[in-house]
Amino acid sequence: MQFAQIRDLVEITPETAGPIAADFLIGTWINSNPDTTGIARMVMSEAGGKLTLQTFAIGPDDLIDWGTTNVTVVASSAASREGAGFTCVYDLGFAETRLQGMIMKGLLVLAQFQTFKDDSGRAGYFVREYYALDHGRF
């Protein structure tokens, strides 16, 4: 068995095998910063046991729909089946955006890693923002 750290050593049992629960991620997530210049809204959906994310970013005139990408859900440990976060990648042609999210105190904490592939000379960057689940009550 290969491992990178001691926490990777897990005895595989019925409790430590199977899919990771992801229902906590499903829904529409709204940026908590009304003045954001980045991602405004994300819609996490599940179909056929697969999770996908559709992302909408702030544009000059309206939101920019990045489309939908597949999501990988991760647990808090190699022995857990309770989802703790997710990761996904958007290839936008001129740029690649890696998103990593986790739930903390009811908010989705999203880390965005942006790198440019178009030889424009723009520096890659990191952004962390917070999103609330749109509960539709108001």
N, C-alpha and C positions, 0 to 999 in steps of 0.2 A: 504494500500500500504506500502510495506517495503522500507526503504532506509537507506544507510550508511552515506550519506552526502547530503546537501541541493541540490546540482547539480543533484542528482538522481531523484528529483521530476519533472517529465515531463508530461505534458498533451499529451495524445496520439491522434494525428490527422493524416490525410493522409500524411502530410509532415514529421512527426516524426515516421512513421511506414514503414516497408518494408526493403528490403535488403540494406546493406551498400556497397557503390561503392568501387570496388577493382581494377579497371583497371590500376591504377597507379603502382601497384605492379607487374603486369604481365611482364615477360621477363627474361633475363639472367643477373644476377648480379655478377660482378667480384670484388674481394677484391682489394682495392686501395693500399694495402701494398704488394709489390712483395716479401718481405721476411717473409710473414706470415708463421706460423707453424700450423695454424688452418684451418678454412674454406676458401677454395680458390674461390669457385663458387657456386651459387645457381640458380636454374631454377624454377620460379614461373609460374604455369599454371592454366588455368581455363577450366573446362569441366562440363557441366550440372549444372551450377550455383555453383559449388564447387571449391574451391581453393586448390591446392596442391603445396608442395615444395619438390624439389629434391636437395639434398645437396652433395657437393663434398669437401672432406677435404684433406689436404696434408698428404701423406703417405711416407714411406721410399723409395719407387721406383716409385710410380705413385699416382694419385688421388684415394682416397677411396670413393666409392659411398655409401652413407648412405641409399639410397633408397628414397622413396617418403612418405610423411606424410601429413595429412590434416591440413589445416591452418584455424584459426579463425581470421577474420578481425575485427578490432575495430575502432570506430569513436572517434572524439575528445571530444564528450559530449554525454549524453544520448538522446539529442534531435536531433543530427546530423545524416545524412545518408551519409556523405562524409567520406571515409576511411582515417584513420590517421596512422594506423599501423597494426601489426599482431602478433600473438603468435602461437606457435606450440611446440610439444614435439616429440623427437626421443627416443625410447627405444632401445638401442643398446645391450641389454642383460647384459653386464658387467657394463654399465653406462646408465644414463639418461641425455639427453641434452634438456634443455628448451631454445627456441629461442624467442626473442622478438625484433621486428623491427619497425622502423618508418622512414619516409622520412624527411630529413632536408637539405634544400638548394640543392636539387637535388640528394643527396646521401642517400643511405639506411644505417641507423645507426643500427647495429645489436648487441644486448646484448645476450651473451651465458652464461648459468648457467649449469655447468657440475657437476654431482654428480656420484660417483662410488658406485656400488652395489655388487662388487665382494669380499669384505672383504680384499682388497689388502693393505689397510692403506693409499691409496692416498687421499690427501685432495681434496674436491670439490673446484671448482674455478669459477671465473667470468672473462669474456673477453668482450671487446667492440671493434668492428672494423667497418670500413666504406667500402661501396660497391658502385660501379658505374654501371649504367645500360649499358650493352653492346649494343651499337647502331649500330654496324656493318658497320660503314662508313669508317673505316680505315683498 
